[in-house]
Amino acid sequence: MIDHDRLFKELISTFFVEFLELFLPEVVKQIDRNSIQFLPQEVFNDVTSGEKKEIDLLAQVRYQQQDTYFLIHVENQSYSQSEFAKRMFKYFARLYEKYDLPIYPVVIFSFDEPKRPEASNHAVKFTDLNVLDFNFKAIQLNQLSWRDYLTQQNPVAAALMAKMSIPISERPQVKAECLRLLITLKLDPARMQLISGFVDVYLRLNAQENQVFQTTADRMGLLQEEKYMEIVTSWELEGRQKGRQEGRQEGRQEGRQEAQEEIARNLLRECLAVELVVRATGLTVERVRELQAHLEEEQ
């Protein structure tokens, strides 16, 4: 089962400024980028359902050239919920009471279905009085076309294109475009693997789609890129090796295992979560934990 909230939190917290630049350009203009501070995760008890609700991401930022602060609350919603807007208001009210700071609420609707626009307002009104009109910034990925983000030199775009509106027939092309954009960004290995792992989780291709992906990547000239083999370790090497002779395949798989483990060590040194390392490299959870234990012993 995919832990959607964790994957999105990892992506947005790592590339927070880039996320703001992509979706909230007017907000990012107002903040001192050196002031960004992620606050501890908030846990609220829902007295109605009896469940505990966790805030996904809460950042405190300072206005440019001012001593005043405000909060940016980012919530990922991976399924449609009829009263979600009301829940967002409850989060807002409790955070506002605790911190007594202005709050800019943002929701990423990351589900594939339904396609209808989700509500981004919660209101309480009477015939003679407008008591409450609460709004939040809604980013509904299945309402966005991946083609609109092809030219964005932004790592968040490279990742989130995989969750936008994609016709079934275009899945291999989108994965190739994500790879192309990722290579042009020239990120450090850990951040590159974070994004490639994110893309692979949400654009896992079958054998036929992998063939189309390979052809598309070759046509784009990506096979000659230095970073190509490193990125596709978790994507396509397994599929490419299946068609080779068994003896050669076995030897190449050993080399692939070594390459995957080296990438995993680098990601663990960057303190990335085990689950994300597993998805990025294709190694088993047990093997990644063994590598993590060895690194801890070395320290």
Contacts in CASP RR format, 6 or more apart in sequence:
PFRMAT RR
TARGET T0000
AUTHOR 0000-0000-0000
METHOD contacts of the structure
MODEL  1
MIDHDRLFKELISTFFVEFLELFLPEVVKQIDRNSIQFLPQEVFNDVTSG
EKKEIDLLAQVRYQQQDTYFLIHVENQSYSQSEFAKRMFKYFARLYEKYD
LPIYPVVIFSFDEPKRPEASNHAVKFTDLNVLDFNFKAIQLNQLSWRDYL
TQQNPVAAALMAKMSIPISERPQVKAECLRLLITLKLDPARMQLISGFVD
VYLRLNAQENQVFQTTADRMGLLQEEKYMEIVTSWELEGRQKGRQEGRQE
GRQEGRQEAQEEIARNLLRECLAVELVVRATGLTVERVRELQAHLEEEQ
2 201 0 8 1.000
3 275 0 8 1.000
4 76 0 8 1.000
4 78 0 8 1.000
4 110 0 8 1.000
5 54 0 8 1.000
5 56 0 8 1.000
5 76 0 8 1.000
5 78 0 8 1.000
6 273 0 8 1.000
6 275 0 8 1.000
7 198 0 8 1.000
7 201 0 8 1.000
7 276 0 8 1.000
8 56 0 8 1.000
8 76 0 8 1.000
8 108 0 8 1.000
8 110 0 8 1.000
9 56 0 8 1.000
9 57 0 8 1.000
9 76 0 8 1.000
10 194 0 8 1.000
10 198 0 8 1.000
10 272 0 8 1.000
10 273 0 8 1.000
10 276 0 8 1.000
11 19 0 8 1.000
11 156 0 8 1.000
11 159 0 8 1.000
11 160 0 8 1.000
11 194 0 8 1.000
11 195 0 8 1.000
11 198 0 8 1.000
12 19 0 8 1.000
12 57 0 8 1.000
12 74 0 8 1.000
12 76 0 8 1.000
12 108 0 8 1.000
12 156 0 8 1.000
13 38 0 8 1.000
13 57 0 8 1.000
14 191 0 8 1.000
14 194 0 8 1.000
15 155 0 8 1.000
15 156 0 8 1.000
15 191 0 8 1.000
16 36 0 8 1.000
16 38 0 8 1.000
16 59 0 8 1.000
17 28 0 8 1.000
17 33 0 8 1.000
17 36 0 8 1.000
18 154 0 8 1.000
18 155 0 8 1.000
18 156 0 8 1.000
19 74 0 8 1.000
19 156 0 8 1.000
20 27 0 8 1.000
20 28 0 8 1.000
20 31 0 8 1.000
20 72 0 8 1.000
21 28 0 8 1.000
21 154 0 8 1.000
22 149 0 8 1.000
22 152 0 8 1.000
22 154 0 8 1.000
22 156 0 8 1.000
22 157 0 8 1.000
23 106 0 8 1.000
23 137 0 8 1.000
23 139 0 8 1.000
24 104 0 8 1.000
24 106 0 8 1.000
24 137 0 8 1.000
27 72 0 8 1.000
27 104 0 8 1.000
29 64 0 8 1.000
30 63 0 8 1.000
30 64 0 8 1.000
31 61 0 8 1.000
31 62 0 8 1.000
31 63 0 8 1.000
31 64 0 8 1.000
32 61 0 8 1.000
32 62 0 8 1.000
32 63 0 8 1.000
32 64 0 8 1.000
32 65 0 8 1.000
35 60 0 8 1.000
35 61 0 8 1.000
35 62 0 8 1.000
35 69 0 8 1.000
36 59 0 8 1.000
36 60 0 8 1.000
36 61 0 8 1.000
37 59 0 8 1.000
37 60 0 8 1.000
37 61 0 8 1.000
38 57 0 8 1.000
38 58 0 8 1.000
38 59 0 8 1.000
38 60 0 8 1.000
39 58 0 8 1.000
39 59 0 8 1.000
39 60 0 8 1.000
39 71 0 8 1.000
41 54 0 8 1.000
41 55 0 8 1.000
41 58 0 8 1.000
42 54 0 8 1.000
42 55 0 8 1.000
42 58 0 8 1.000
42 94 0 8 1.000
42 95 0 8 1.000
42 98 0 8 1.000
43 52 0 8 1.000
43 53 0 8 1.000
43 54 0 8 1.000
43 55 0 8 1.000
44 52 0 8 1.000
44 53 0 8 1.000
44 54 0 8 1.000
44 55 0 8 1.000
44 90 0 8 1.000
44 91 0 8 1.000
44 94 0 8 1.000
45 51 0 8 1.000
45 52 0 8 1.000
45 53 0 8 1.000
46 52 0 8 1.000
46 53 0 8 1.000
53 87 0 8 1.000
53 91 0 8 1.000
55 73 0 8 1.000
55 75 0 8 1.000
55 91 0 8 1.000
55 95 0 8 1.000
56 74 0 8 1.000
56 75 0 8 1.000
56 76 0 8 1.000
57 73 0 8 1.000
57 74 0 8 1.000
57 75 0 8 1.000
58 71 0 8 1.000
58 72 0 8 1.000
58 73 0 8 1.000
58 74 0 8 1.000
58 95 0 8 1.000
59 71 0 8 1.000
59 72 0 8 1.000
59 74 0 8 1.000
60 69 0 8 1.000
60 70 0 8 1.000
60 71 0 8 1.000
60 99 0 8 1.000
60 101 0 8 1.000
61 69 0 8 1.000
61 70 0 8 1.000
61 71 0 8 1.000
61 72 0 8 1.000
62 68 0 8 1.000
62 69 0 8 1.000
63 69 0 8 1.000
63 70 0 8 1.000
69 101 0 8 1.000
70 101 0 8 1.000
70 102 0 8 1.000
70 103 0 8 1.000
70 104 0 8 1.000
71 95 0 8 1.000
71 99 0 8 1.000
71 101 0 8 1.000
71 102 0 8 1.000
71 103 0 8 1.000
71 104 0 8 1.000
72 103 0 8 1.000
72 104 0 8 1.000
72 106 0 8 1.000
73 91 0 8 1.000
73 92 0 8 1.000
73 95 0 8 1.000
73 103 0 8 1.000
73 104 0 8 1.000
73 105 0 8 1.000
73 106 0 8 1.000
74 106 0 8 1.000
74 107 0 8 1.000
74 108 0 8 1.000
75 88 0 8 1.000
75 91 0 8 1.000
75 105 0 8 1.000
75 106 0 8 1.000
75 107 0 8 1.000
75 108 0 8 1.000
76 107 0 8 1.000
76 108 0 8 1.000
76 110 0 8 1.000
77 84 0 8 1.000
77 107 0 8 1.000
77 108 0 8 1.000
77 109 0 8 1.000
77 110 0 8 1.000
77 111 0 8 1.000
77 118 0 8 1.000
78 110 0 8 1.000
78 111 0 8 1.000
79 111 0 8 1.000
80 109 0 8 1.000
80 111 0 8 1.000
80 113 0 8 1.000
80 114 0 8 1.000
80 118 0 8 1.000
81 87 0 8 1.000
84 107 0 8 1.000
84 118 0 8 1.000
84 119 0 8 1.000
85 119 0 8 1.000
85 120 0 8 1.000
85 121 0 8 1.000
85 122 0 8 1.000
85 134 0 8 1.000
85 136 0 8 1.000
86 122 0 8 1.000
88 105 0 8 1.000
88 107 0 8 1.000
88 122 0 8 1.000
88 134 0 8 1.000
88 136 0 8 1.000
89 122 0 8 1.000
89 132 0 8 1.000
89 134 0 8 1.000
91 105 0 8 1.000
92 103 0 8 1.000
92 105 0 8 1.000
92 134 0 8 1.000
92 136 0 8 1.000
95 103 0 8 1.000
96 103 0 8 1.000
104 137 0 8 1.000
105 136 0 8 1.000
105 137 0 8 1.000
106 136 0 8 1.000
106 137 0 8 1.000
106 139 0 8 1.000
107 118 0 8 1.000
107 120 0 8 1.000
107 136 0 8 1.000
107 137 0 8 1.000
107 138 0 8 1.000
107 139 0 8 1.000
108 139 0 8 1.000
108 141 0 8 1.000
109 118 0 8 1.000
109 138 0 8 1.000
109 139 0 8 1.000
109 140 0 8 1.000
109 141 0 8 1.000
109 142 0 8 1.000
110 141 0 8 1.000
110 163 0 8 1.000
111 142 0 8 1.000
112 142 0 8 1.000
112 163 0 8 1.000
113 142 0 8 1.000
115 142 0 8 1.000
115 143 0 8 1.000
115 165 0 8 1.000
117 138 0 8 1.000
117 140 0 8 1.000
117 143 0 8 1.000
118 138 0 8 1.000
118 140 0 8 1.000
120 135 0 8 1.000
120 136 0 8 1.000
120 137 0 8 1.000
120 138 0 8 1.000
121 133 0 8 1.000
121 134 0 8 1.000
121 135 0 8 1.000
121 136 0 8 1.000
122 132 0 8 1.000
122 134 0 8 1.000
123 130 0 8 1.000
123 132 0 8 1.000
123 133 0 8 1.000
123 134 0 8 1.000
124 131 0 8 1.000
124 132 0 8 1.000
125 131 0 8 1.000
125 132 0 8 1.000
125 133 0 8 1.000
141 160 0 8 1.000
141 163 0 8 1.000
141 164 0 8 1.000
141 165 0 8 1.000
142 163 0 8 1.000
142 164 0 8 1.000
142 165 0 8 1.000
143 165 0 8 1.000
144 164 0 8 1.000
144 165 0 8 1.000
145 164 0 8 1.000
145 165 0 8 1.000
146 161 0 8 1.000
146 164 0 8 1.000
146 165 0 8 1.000
146 166 0 8 1.000
146 170 0 8 1.000
146 174 0 8 1.000
146 177 0 8 1.000
149 157 0 8 1.000
149 160 0 8 1.000
149 161 0 8 1.000
149 164 0 8 1.000
150 161 0 8 1.000
150 177 0 8 1.000
150 181 0 8 1.000
152 181 0 8 1.000
153 181 0 8 1.000
153 184 0 8 1.000
153 185 0 8 1.000
154 185 0 8 1.000
155 182 0 8 1.000
155 185 0 8 1.000
155 187 0 8 1.000
155 191 0 8 1.000
155 195 0 8 1.000
157 181 0 8 1.000
158 178 0 8 1.000
158 181 0 8 1.000
158 182 0 8 1.000
158 185 0 8 1.000
158 195 0 8 1.000
158 199 0 8 1.000
159 178 0 8 1.000
159 195 0 8 1.000
159 198 0 8 1.000
159 199 0 8 1.000
161 174 0 8 1.000
161 177 0 8 1.000
161 178 0 8 1.000
161 181 0 8 1.000
161 199 0 8 1.000
162 174 0 8 1.000
162 175 0 8 1.000
162 178 0 8 1.000
162 198 0 8 1.000
162 199 0 8 1.000
162 202 0 8 1.000
162 203 0 8 1.000
163 202 0 8 1.000
166 174 0 8 1.000
171 203 0 8 1.000
171 205 0 8 1.000
171 209 0 8 1.000
172 205 0 8 1.000
172 209 0 8 1.000
172 210 0 8 1.000
172 212 0 8 1.000
172 213 0 8 1.000
172 216 0 8 1.000
173 212 0 8 1.000
173 213 0 8 1.000
173 216 0 8 1.000
174 203 0 8 1.000
175 199 0 8 1.000
175 203 0 8 1.000
175 205 0 8 1.000
175 213 0 8 1.000
175 235 0 8 1.000
176 213 0 8 1.000
176 216 0 8 1.000
176 217 0 8 1.000
176 220 0 8 1.000
176 222 0 8 1.000
178 195 0 8 1.000
178 199 0 8 1.000
178 203 0 8 1.000
179 196 0 8 1.000
179 199 0 8 1.000
179 217 0 8 1.000
179 222 0 8 1.000
179 228 0 8 1.000
179 231 0 8 1.000
179 232 0 8 1.000
179 235 0 8 1.000
180 217 0 8 1.000
180 220 0 8 1.000
180 222 0 8 1.000
182 192 0 8 1.000
182 195 0 8 1.000
182 196 0 8 1.000
182 199 0 8 1.000
182 227 0 8 1.000
182 231 0 8 1.000
183 222 0 8 1.000
183 225 0 8 1.000
183 227 0 8 1.000
183 228 0 8 1.000
183 231 0 8 1.000
185 192 0 8 1.000
187 195 0 8 1.000
189 230 0 8 1.000
189 263 0 8 1.000
189 266 0 8 1.000
189 267 0 8 1.000
190 266 0 8 1.000
190 267 0 8 1.000
190 269 0 8 1.000
190 270 0 8 1.000
190 272 0 8 1.000
192 227 0 8 1.000
192 230 0 8 1.000
192 231 0 8 1.000
193 231 0 8 1.000
193 234 0 8 1.000
193 263 0 8 1.000
193 266 0 8 1.000
193 267 0 8 1.000
193 272 0 8 1.000
193 277 0 8 1.000
193 280 0 8 1.000
193 281 0 8 1.000
194 267 0 8 1.000
194 272 0 8 1.000
194 276 0 8 1.000
194 280 0 8 1.000
196 231 0 8 1.000
196 234 0 8 1.000
196 235 0 8 1.000
196 280 0 8 1.000
197 234 0 8 1.000
197 276 0 8 1.000
197 279 0 8 1.000
197 280 0 8 1.000
198 279 0 8 1.000
200 234 0 8 1.000
200 235 0 8 1.000
200 279 0 8 1.000
200 280 0 8 1.000
201 279 0 8 1.000
205 213 0 8 1.000
207 239 0 8 1.000
210 236 0 8 1.000
210 239 0 8 1.000
213 235 0 8 1.000
213 236 0 8 1.000
214 236 0 8 1.000
214 240 0 8 1.000
217 223 0 8 1.000
217 228 0 8 1.000
222 228 0 8 1.000
229 237 0 8 1.000
230 259 0 8 1.000
230 263 0 8 1.000
233 256 0 8 1.000
233 259 0 8 1.000
233 260 0 8 1.000
233 263 0 8 1.000
233 281 0 8 1.000
233 282 0 8 1.000
234 260 0 8 1.000
234 279 0 8 1.000
234 280 0 8 1.000
234 281 0 8 1.000
234 282 0 8 1.000
237 256 0 8 1.000
238 256 0 8 1.000
241 249 0 8 1.000
241 252 0 8 1.000
241 253 0 8 1.000
241 256 0 8 1.000
242 249 0 8 1.000
243 249 0 8 1.000
244 252 0 8 1.000
260 281 0 8 1.000
260 282 0 8 1.000
260 283 0 8 1.000
261 281 0 8 1.000
261 283 0 8 1.000
261 287 0 8 1.000
261 291 0 8 1.000
263 280 0 8 1.000
263 281 0 8 1.000
264 277 0 8 1.000
264 280 0 8 1.000
264 281 0 8 1.000
264 283 0 8 1.000
264 287 0 8 1.000
264 288 0 8 1.000
264 291 0 8 1.000
265 291 0 8 1.000
265 295 0 8 1.000
267 276 0 8 1.000
267 277 0 8 1.000
267 280 0 8 1.000
267 281 0 8 1.000
268 274 0 8 1.000
268 277 0 8 1.000
268 288 0 8 1.000
268 291 0 8 1.000
268 292 0 8 1.000
268 295 0 8 1.000
269 295 0 8 1.000
272 280 0 8 1.000
274 285 0 8 1.000
274 288 0 8 1.000
274 289 0 8 1.000
274 292 0 8 1.000
275 285 0 8 1.000
277 283 0 8 1.000
277 288 0 8 1.000
278 284 0 8 1.000
278 285 0 8 1.000
278 288 0 8 1.000
281 288 0 8 1.000
283 291 0 8 1.000
END
